[in-house]
Amino acid sequence: MFGFGKPKNPDAHRYYLLPGQGRGARRKHQRQLIAAWVVGAIAAAILGAGLWLLNRRY
């Protein structure tokens, strides 16, 4: 009750970090976005080539 210094507040440091909110979050998000663009472009190219081959064949 008669402690020295500031009174202890148990809620002072109560916060939670979700995954992706740490130090390298921006860099990680940018890498994932670039990877998604690359995978999307490859998938679109494969699908487009497949449709072109089907159209050419029949």
Secondary structure, 3 states (H helix, E strand, C coil): CCCCCCCCCCCCCCCCCCCCCCCCHHHHHHHHHHHHHHHHHHHHHHHHHHHHHHHHHC
